[in-house]
Amino acid sequence: MPRSGKDVLADLLIDKGWFGISFGDVVRGFARERHSDKPDPISIANMTETSNWLRETRGADIILQEALRQYEDASKNKTYEGLVLYSVRAPVEADWILEHGGELVWVDARDEVRYRRNTAHQREGEAVISLEEFKRQEALQWQPQPGIPAEVQMDMAYVKSKATIVVDNSEGNLEEFKANALKALGL
């Protein structure tokens, strides 16, 4: 989920020689363009809408395919320890990782902790919202919404149910989280 610590974990692996690509960064680029007329083009709600639109119009695995294309391009000039795909939100992404022998890591943190982090570290294109609105917008990612084919939507409940490793990051001690995450990954 947003502000759980998944980017911190990905950065640890990137620092160890892995290639990393955030599915959120891929969607964020499209959301900035798609919602450029709004004061908060990369709000959770706008990112969710953009992600669903991309998957519905370009295929359920479009974000995964874009990430793999970027990895393939980067691998032409450099050898990496592995591939880190993060901000996984859709069943097709989770299934691909598991089918290719990867670990699906769920970084968990309480809603209130993630909300505080979100408020303290706003990106350009985000607006300050209430905790209730934060939770409401996130609920749009938790399971498929009516009116859009389920196979092209985010389904965080599915992703979490498929996790092979779970790391908690609710306490706020960054160094402890990093150590626990690396230990959980056997690194």
PASE-524861 format. One record per atom (N, C-alpha, C, O): residue in three letters; x, y, z. Coordinates in steps of 0.02 Angstrom, whole numbers, padded with zeros to 5 digits, always signed. Each point is the difference from the previous one (the first is absolute). Layout:
N
ALAXYZ/...
***
This chain:
187
MET+00042-00059+00000/MET-00042+00059+00000/MET+00045+00062+00000/MET+00059-00004+00017/PRO-00087+00061-00036/PRO+00040+00061-00001/PRO+00032+00014+00069/PRO-00032-00007+00052/ARG+00094+00027-00054/ARG+00040+00020+00058/ARG+00010-00055+00051/ARG+00010+00013+00060/SER-00012-00076-00083/SER+00013-00056+00045/SER+00074-00011+00011/SER+00020-00026+00052/GLY+00021+00045-00101/GLY+00072-00011+00004/GLY+00026-00042-00057/GLY+00059-00019-00001/LYS-00101+00003-00047/LYS+00021-00042-00056/LYS+00055+00032-00041/LYS+00044-00035-00025/ASP-00045+00101+00017/ASP+00053+00034-00037/ASP+00066-00004+00037/ASP+00053-00007-00031/VAL-00055+00011+00097/VAL+00061-00006+00040/VAL+00030-00070-00010/VAL+00060-00007-00010/LEU-00102-00043+00012/LEU+00023-00069-00011/LEU+00029-00007-00071/LEU+00053-00030-00009/ALA-00088+00056-00040/ALA+00025-00003-00069/ALA+00068+00034-00006/ALA+00046-00025-00032/ASP-00039+00083+00064/ASP+00063+00037-00003/ASP+00057-00040+00031/ASP+00057+00003-00024/LEU-00071-00042+00076/LEU+00052-00043+00030/LEU+00026-00050-00052/LEU+00060-00010-00006/LEU-00106-00019-00031/LEU+00020-00049-00051/LEU+00034+00034-00059/LEU+00049-00027-00027/ILE-00073+00084+00008/ILE+00032+00038-00055/ILE+00072+00016+00019/ILE+00045-00004-00041/ASP-00035+00024+00104/ASP+00067+00015+00024/ASP+00045-00061+00000/ASP+00062+00006-00002/LYS-00092-00066+00003/LYS+00038-00062-00001/LYS+00009-00027-00072/LYS+00023-00056-00009/GLY-00042+00097-00041/GLY+00013-00018-00069/GLY-00059-00026-00039/GLY+00008-00025-00056/TRP-00067+00030+00083/TRP-00060-00022-00035/TRP-00027+00057-00042/TRP+00012+00059+00015/PHE-00048-00076-00068/PHE-00035+00051-00039/PHE-00070+00006+00029/PHE-00034-00050+00011/GLY+00013+00111+00002/GLY-00066+00011+00029/GLY-00043+00045-00042/GLY+00023+00049-00028/ILE-00087-00066+00025/ILE-00048+00043-00034/ILE-00065-00002+00040/ILE-00027-00052+00018/SER+00003+00112-00005/SER-00063+00008+00038/SER-00058+00003-00048/SER-00002+00043-00045/PHE-00045-00088+00053/PHE-00061+00003-00041/PHE-00036+00066+00014/PHE-00032+00028-00045/GLY+00038-00003+00106/GLY-00030+00065+00017/GLY+00030+00056-00041/GLY-00036+00046-00020/ASP+00102-00048+00009/ASP+00032+00052-00041/ASP-00026-00002-00072/ASP-00010+00052-00032/VAL+00000-00113+00006/VAL-00026-00007-00068/VAL-00070+00033-00003/VAL-00013+00040-00045/VAL-00030-00058+00093/VAL-00068+00027+00000/VAL+00001+00075+00014/VAL-00039+00038-00029/ARG+00083-00017+00074/ARG+00003+00071+00018/ARG+00012+00045-00061/ARG-00030+00053-00006/GLY+00073-00076-00039/GLY+00013+00038-00061/GLY-00063+00008-00042/GLY-00015+00055-00024/PHE-00022-00109+00017/PHE-00062+00004-00038/PHE-00052+00042+00037/PHE-00037+00038-00032/ALA+00033-00044+00098/ALA-00050+00038+00040/ALA+00013+00075-00004/ALA-00047+00039-00004/ARG+00110-00019+00006/ARG+00016+00072-00006/ARG-00027+00028-00065/ARG-00025+00056-00003/GLU+00031-00096-00050/GLU-00026+00022-00065/GLU-00076-00004-00003/GLU-00033+00048-00022/ARG+00005-00104+00043/ARG-00072-00012-00005/ARG-00040+00048+00044/ARG-00055+00019-00019/HIS+00082+00000+00076/HIS-00036+00042+00048/HIS+00034+00068+00008/HIS-00002+00029+00054/SER+00033-00005-00107/SER+00038+00063+00004/SER-00045+00060+00014/SER+00025+00053+00021/ASP-00089-00060-00031/ASP-00047+00055+00013/ASP-00022+00003+00073/ASP-00040+00043+00019/LYS+00066-00088+00023/LYS-00020-00003+00070/LYS+00057+00023+00045/LYS+00058-00005-00019/PRO-00074+00031+00078/PRO+00053+00023+00046/PRO+00040-00058+00031/PRO+00054+00011+00026/ASP-00081-00072-00030/ASP+00031-00058+00031/ASP+00003-00058-00050/ASP-00030-00052+00013/PRO+00066+00060-00068/PRO-00001-00052-00052/PRO+00025-00068+00022/PRO-00018-00051-00030/ILE+00058+00048+00083/ILE+00025-00065+00022/ILE-00028-00020+00068/ILE+00032-00036+00038/SER-00093+00059-00023/SER-00033-00024+00061/SER-00012-00075-00007/SER+00003-00027-00055/ILE-00015-00006+00110/ILE-00014-00072-00002/ILE-00058-00014-00046/ILE+00002-00048-00040/ALA-00055+00088+00044/ALA-00059-00010-00042/ALA+00018+00007-00074/ALA-00022-00041-00041/ASN+00060+00092+00022/ASN+00019+00011-00070/ASN+00048-00054-00024/ASN-00003-00021-00058/MET+00049-00001+00101/MET+00046-00054-00019/MET-00040-00065-00011/MET+00014-00036-00047/THR-00062+00023+00090/THR-00041-00060-00007/THR-00038+00002-00066/THR-00002-00049-00037/GLU-00030+00106+00023/GLU-00038+00007-00062/GLU+00046-00009-00060/GLU-00019-00034-00048/THR+00078+00064+00050/THR+00047-00005-00056/THR+00023-00072-00009/THR+00004-00024-00057/SER+00012-00009+00111/SER+00023-00069-00004/SER-00054-00045-00030/SER+00015-00040-00045/ASN-00076+00048+00068/ASN-00055-00040-00027/ASN-00011+00016-00074/ASN-00011-00045-00040/TRP+00015+00109+00022/TRP-00009+00020-00070/TRP+00056-00030-00043/TRP-00015-00027-00054/LEU+00077+00031+00076/LEU+00055-00030-00038/LEU-00011-00074-00012/LEU+00007-00025-00056/ARG-00026-00011+00109/ARG-00009-00072-00006/ARG-00060-00017-00044/ARG+00001-00049-00038/GLU-00054+00089+00043/GLU-00060-00013-00039/GLU+00011+00015-00074/GLU-00025-00036-00043/THR+00062+00089+00028/THR+00009+00020-00070/THR+00061-00031-00034/THR+00002-00005-00061/ARG+00048-00016+00101/ARG+00062-00025-00030/ARG+00019-00070+00022/ARG+00052-00026-00019/GLY-00095-00005+00060/GLY+00012-00068+00022/GLY+00017-00004+00074/GLY+00032+00045+00028/ALA-00054-00098+00004/ALA+00008-00008+00072/ALA+00073+00003+00023/ALA+00014+00019+00056/ASP+00031-00038-00101/ASP+00071-00003+00020/ASP+00041+00058-00028/ASP+00062-00005-00002/ILE-00093+00059-00019/ILE+00036+00056-00032/ILE+00054+00029+00045/ILE+00055+00017-00024/ILE-00069-00009+00088/ILE+00049+00030+00045/ILE+00059-00048+00010/ILE+00057+00022+00001/LEU-00072-00085+00007/LEU+00052-00051+00005/LEU+00042-00001-00063/LEU+00062-00002+00004/GLN-00093+00003-00062/GLN+00037-00002-00062/GLN+00046+00061-00009/GLN+00056-00006-00024/GLU-00081+00064+00045/GLU+00042+00060-00004/GLU+00060-00007+00047/GLU+00056+00019-00018/ALA-00066-00045+00078/ALA+00055-00010+00047/ALA+00051-00050-00028/ALA+00060+00011+00005/LEU-00084-00065-00034/LEU+00045-00050-00029/LEU+00038+00029-00060/LEU+00059-00017-00010/ARG-00091+00059-00029/ARG+00035+00033-00055/ARG+00056+00043+00026/ARG+00055+00000-00028/GLN-00068+00038+00081/GLN+00052+00043+00028/GLN+00058-00042+00027/GLN+00058+00019-00007/TYR-00074-00075+00039/TYR+00053-00045+00025/TYR+00041-00029-00057/TYR+00062-00002+00003/GLU-00096-00019-00055/GLU+00035-00028-00058/GLU+00047+00052-00031/GLU+00057-00015-00017/ASP-00081+00076+00010/ASP+00041+00054-00028/ASP+00061+00013+00044/ASP+00056+00006-00025/ALA-00066-00003+00090/ALA+00055+00014+00046/ALA+00050-00058+00001/ALA+00060+00011+00008/SER-00085-00072-00016/SER+00043-00060+00002/SER+00046-00006-00061/SER+00046-00041+00001/LYS-00058+00079-00053/LYS+00043-00002-00059/LYS+00069+00028+00016/LYS+00049-00018-00033/ASN-00045+00062+00083/ASN+00062+00034+00016/ASN+00029-00019+00068/ASN+00055+00021+00017/LYS-00091-00060+00021/LYS+00022-00015+00068/LYS-00031-00065+00024/LYS-00055-00018-00020/THR+00092-00018+00062/THR-00026-00061+00030/THR-00024+00016+00071/THR+00034+00035+00037/TYR-00092-00060-00019/TYR-00030+00013+00065/TYR-00005-00064+00040/TYR-00002-00055-00028/GLU-00001+00063+00094/GLU-00009-00057+00045/GLU-00069-00031-00008/GLU-00009-00060+00012/GLY-00039+00100-00031/GLY-00068-00023-00008/GLY-00045+00059-00017/GLY+00023+00055-00014/LEU-00087-00068+00015/LEU-00050+00050-00017/LEU-00046+00012+00059/LEU-00027-00048+00029/VAL+00017+00111-00012/VAL-00046+00019+00053/VAL-00058+00038-00032/VAL+00008+00054-00027/LEU-00066-00085+00029/LEU-00062+00032-00023/LEU-00038+00020+00062/LEU-00017-00043+00041/TYR+00003+00107-00033/TYR-00035+00020+00060/TYR-00059+00045-00015/TYR-00006+00028-00055/SER-00036-00021+00104/SER-00066+00031-00007/SER-00046-00046-00040/SER-00040+00022-00041/VAL+00048-00086+00052/VAL-00042-00051-00032/VAL-00071+00007+00028/VAL-00010+00001+00060/ARG-00038+00004-00105/ARG-00069+00011+00021/ARG-00051-00047-00033/ARG-00057-00004+00023/ALA+00077-00031-00075/ALA-00048-00039-00038/ALA+00017-00075+00000/ALA+00058-00018+00004/PRO-00109-00024-00007/PRO+00012-00073-00001/PRO+00048-00022-00055/PRO+00042-00043+00012/VAL-00048+00071-00072/VAL+00044-00021-00055/VAL+00073+00013+00017/VAL+00044-00038-00020/GLU-00030+00091+00057/GLU+00068+00017+00020/GLU+00025-00049+00054/GLU+00056-00026-00004/ALA-00098+00014+00055/ALA+00019-00046+00053/ALA+00011-00070-00027/ALA+00049-00033+00017/ASP-00094+00011-00060/ASP+00006-00067-00029/ASP+00063-00007-00042/ASP+00033-00052+00002/TRP-00016+00104-00041/TRP+00059-00003-00042/TRP+00063-00009+00044/TRP+00043-00041-00015/ILE-00039+00079+00069/ILE+00057-00005+00045/ILE+00007-00071+00027/ILE+00054-00029-00002/LEU-00108+00002+00027/LEU+00002-00067+00029/LEU+00013-00054-00053/LEU+00037-00047+00013/GLU-00066+00055-00072/GLU+00011-00049-00054/GLU+00073+00000-00024/GLU+00023-00049-00029/HIS+00012+00104+00040/HIS+00070+00005-00021/HIS+00049-00010+00058/HIS+00058+00020-00005/GLY-00081-00051+00058/GLY+00043-00019+00055/GLY+00018+00056+00048/GLY+00046-00007+00040/GLY-00082+00062-00044/GLY+00015+00057+00044/GLY-00036-00005+00067/GLY-00044-00041+00010/GLU+00065+00084+00034/GLU-00033+00007+00065/GLU-00047+00060-00006/GLU+00017+00051-00029/LEU-00076-00058+00058/LEU-00048+00055+00002/LEU-00001+00025+00072/LEU-00026-00032+00045/VAL+00056+00091-00035/VAL+00008+00028+00067/VAL-00054+00051+00013/VAL-00011+00046-00039/TRP-00023-00055+00095/TRP-00051+00048+00022/TRP+00031+00040+00058/TRP+00017-00029+00052/VAL-00011+00094-00060/VAL+00023+00043+00054/VAL-00062+00030+00032/VAL-00039+00034-00032/ASP+00031-00049+00096/ASP-00060+00020+00036/ASP+00014+00058+00047/ASP+00054+00004+00030/ALA-00102+00040-00024/ALA+00003+00054+00050/ALA-00072+00021+00013/ALA-00042+00000-00045/ARG+00029+00019+00107/ARG-00068+00021+00019/ARG-00021+00062-00040/ARG+00042+00041-00020/ASP-00107-00034+00009/ASP-00027+00056-00039/ASP+00023+00068+00028/ASP+00020+00044-00037/GLU-00024-00037+00103/GLU+00017+00065+00031/GLU+00074+00017-00011/GLU+00017+00058-00011/VAL+00026-00108+00013/VAL+00072+00010-00011/VAL+00012+00021-00073/VAL+00036+00048-00013/ARG-00067-00082-00033/ARG+00008+00016-00071/ARG-00029+00069-00016/ARG+00028+00037-00040/TYR-00084-00020+00072/TYR-00030+00065-00010/TYR+00047+00056+00024/TYR+00009+00050-00034/ARG+00020-00059+00093/ARG+00048+00050+00025/ARG+00059+00007-00048/ARG+00022+00056-00014/ARG+00003-00111-00011/ARG+00056+00003-00048/ARG-00022+00036-00064/ARG+00037+00040-00028/ASN-00097-00055+00005/ASN-00026+00031-00061/ASN-00007+00076+00009/ASN+00018+00038-00045/THR-00043-00017+00102/THR-00009+00071+00013/THR+00068+00035+00006/THR+00007+00057-00022/ALA+00041-00090+00052/ALA+00066+00030+00010/ALA+00042+00002-00063/ALA+00047+00040-00006/HIS-00062-00083-00042/HIS+00041-00006-00060/HIS-00042+00004-00063/HIS-00001-00046-00040/GLN-00033+00101+00032/GLN-00043+00010-00059/GLN+00043+00007-00063/GLN+00051+00034+00000/ARG-00073-00066-00053/ARG+00031+00009-00066/ARG-00035+00058-00034/ARG-00058+00016+00015/GLU+00092+00016-00061/GLU-00032+00051-00040/GLU-00056-00034-00040/GLU+00011-00049-00034/GLY-00071+00077+00040/GLY-00058-00030-00033/GLY-00045-00039+00047/GLY-00049-00030-00021/GLU+00066+00032+00085/GLU-00042-00030+00051/GLU-00029+00056+00043/GLU+00031+00053+00007/ALA-00088-00064+00021/ALA-00031+00049+00045/ALA-00007-00031+00069/ALA-00007-00061+00007/VAL+00009+00102+00044/VAL-00011-00024+00068/VAL-00073-00020+00006/VAL-00045+00039-00017/ILE+00033-00098+00043/ILE-00068-00025+00009/ILE-00006-00028+00071/ILE+00050-00010+00034/SER-00111-00001-00012/SER-00012-00028+00067/SER+00017-00074+00001/SER+00005-00032-00052/LEU+00004+00005+00112/LEU+00012-00072+00008/LEU-00059-00039-00030/LEU+00011-00051-00032/GLU-00071+00074+00043/GLU-00059-00034-00026/GLU+00001-00002-00076/GLU-00015-00051-00031/GLU+00034+00107-00001/GLU+00004+00002-00073/GLU+00057-00043-00025/GLU-00006-00033-00051/PHE+00061+00032+00087/PHE+00057-00043-00016/PHE-00023-00073-00003/PHE+00015-00036-00047/LYS-00051+00015+00098/LYS-00025-00069+00004/LYS-00051-00013-00056/LYS+00000-00054-00030/ARG-00043+00103+00016/ARG-00051-00008-00052/ARG+00033-00010-00068/ARG-00020-00043-00038/GLN+00070+00085+00024/GLN+00034-00006-00064/GLN+00038-00066-00006/GLN+00001-00031-00053/GLU+00030+00009+00107/GLU+00036-00063-00001/GLU-00047-00059-00010/GLU+00019-00050-00031/ALA-00080+00055+00056/ALA-00049-00054-00008/ALA-00013-00013-00074/ALA-00020-00056-00018/LEU+00030+00106-00025/LEU-00009-00009-00072/LEU+00051-00049-00029/LEU-00011-00030-00053/GLN+00067+00021+00088/GLN+00052-00046-00022/GLN-00005-00069+00032/GLN+00032-00047-00023/TRP-00072+00042+00075/TRP+00000-00061+00040/TRP-00034-00059-00035/TRP+00022-00057+00007/GLN-00074+00071-00045/GLN-00034-00052-00039/GLN-00032+00031-00061/GLN-00012+00061-00001/PRO-00001-00101-00050/PRO-00028+00028-00062/PRO-00065+00039+00013/PRO-00041-00018+00042/GLN+00033+00072-00080/GLN-00058+00043+00005/GLN-00051-00018-00054/GLN+00019-00026-00053/PRO-00082+00039+00066/PRO-00052-00017-00050/PRO+00008+00042-00064/PRO+00024+00057+00002/GLY-00045-00086-00057/GLY-00001+00037-00063/GLY+00062-00007-00042/GLY+00002+00024-00057/ILE+00050-00055+00083/ILE+00063-00010-00036/ILE+00018-00074+00006/ILE-00006-00027+00055/PRO+00027-00006-00108/PRO+00018-00071+00007/PRO+00051-00011+00055/PRO+00051+00034+00004/ALA-00065-00082+00039/ALA+00043-00013+00058/ALA+00072-00015-00019/ALA+00046+00020+00036/GLU-00035-00054-00093/GLU+00068-00019-00019/GLU+00044+00058-00019/GLU+00061-00009-00006/VAL-00088+00068-00003/VAL+00041+00057-00018/VAL+00008+00050+00058/VAL+00028+00054-00009/GLN-00053-00072+00067/GLN+00002+00047+00056/GLN+00051-00020+00053/GLN+00026-00056+00001/MET-00013+00104+00042/MET+00041-00014+00059/MET-00040-00046+00046/MET-00062+00004+00003/ASP+00098-00046+00032/ASP-00032-00045+00049/ASP+00052-00016+00053/ASP+00032-00053+00001/MET-00024+00102+00044/MET+00051-00007+00052/MET-00013-00058+00047/MET+00046-00030+00027/ALA-00110+00012-00017/ALA-00016-00057+00042/ALA+00030-00064-00031/ALA+00028-00042+00036/TYR-00033+00035-00101/TYR+00029-00057-00035/TYR+00076+00001+00007/TYR+00031-00051+00016/VAL+00000+00109-00029/VAL+00073+00005+00004/VAL+00024-00020+00070/VAL+00047-00039+00007/LYS-00080+00066+00044/LYS+00021-00016+00068/LYS-00009-00074+00014/LYS+00042-00031+00034/SER-00096+00001-00059/SER-00012-00072+00013/SER+00053-00044-00033/SER+00011-00057+00022/LYS+00023+00081-00073/LYS+00051-00038-00035/LYS+00071+00013+00026/LYS+00047-00032-00022/ALA-00040+00079+00069/ALA+00067+00018+00025/ALA+00035-00061+00029/ALA-00029-00040+00037/THR+00093+00033-00054/THR+00041-00054+00026/THR+00041+00023+00060/THR+00025-00041+00038/ILE-00018+00107-00031/ILE+00036+00030+00056/ILE-00039+00061+00022/ILE-00023+00039-00041/VAL+00015-00030+00107/VAL-00033+00059+00027/VAL+00049+00033+00049/VAL+00028-00033+00044/VAL-00018+00098-00052/VAL+00043+00039+00043/VAL-00040+00057+00028/VAL-00032+00037-00038/ASP+00032-00027+00104/ASP-00037+00054+00031/ASP+00043+00063+00006/ASP+00059-00004+00017/ASN-00088+00061-00032/ASN+00035+00064+00005/ASN-00044+00051+00035/ASN-00005+00057-00023/SER-00027-00077+00077/SER-00045+00046+00035/SER+00034+00039+00055/SER-00026+00051+00022/GLU+00084-00073+00000/GLU+00030+00031+00059/GLU+00037+00065-00014/GLU+00009+00040+00046/GLY+00012-00029-00107/GLY+00032+00064-00016/GLY+00075+00002+00008/GLY+00031+00051-00015/ASN+00000-00105+00038/ASN+00073-00002+00005/ASN+00028-00025-00066/ASN-00002-00060-00015/LEU+00026+00106-00025/LEU+00022-00015-00068/LEU+00055-00052-00002/LEU-00002-00047-00040/GLU+00052+00054+00082/GLU+00057-00047-00001/GLU-00023-00070+00021/GLU+00024-00049-00028/GLU-00068+00045+00076/GLU-00026-00065+00021/GLU-00041-00032-00057/GLU+00006-00060-00013/PHE-00046+00100-00021/PHE-00038-00025-00057/PHE+00047-00027-00054/PHE-00011-00055-00025/LYS+00062+00092+00009/LYS+00047-00021-00052/LYS+00033-00067+00020/LYS+00005-00046-00042/ALA+00016+00041+00104/ALA+00033-00062+00023/ALA-00049-00058-00003/ALA+00018-00055-00023/ASN-00080+00066+00046/ASN-00050-00054+00000/ASN-00018-00020-00072/ASN-00010-00059-00014/ALA+00006+00107-00031/ALA-00017-00014-00070/ALA+00055-00042-00032/ALA-00015-00050-00033/LEU+00077+00070+00041/LEU+00055-00038-00030/LEU+00004-00070+00030/LEU+00014-00048-00036/LYS-00027+00042+00100/LYS+00000-00066+00032/LYS-00055-00044-00029/LYS+00011-00058-00015/ALA-00071+00087+00007/ALA-00057-00037-00028/ALA+00015-00024-00071/ALA-00023-00053-00021/LEU+00063+00092-00016/LEU+00018-00018-00068/LEU+00062-00046-00003/LEU+00020-00022-00054/GLY+00009+00009+00111/GLY+00059-00043+00003/GLY+00063+00033-00027/GLY+00045-00033-00026/LEU-00042+00100+00034/LEU+00058+00038-00025/LEU+00040+00030+00057/LEU+00050+00034-00012/
***
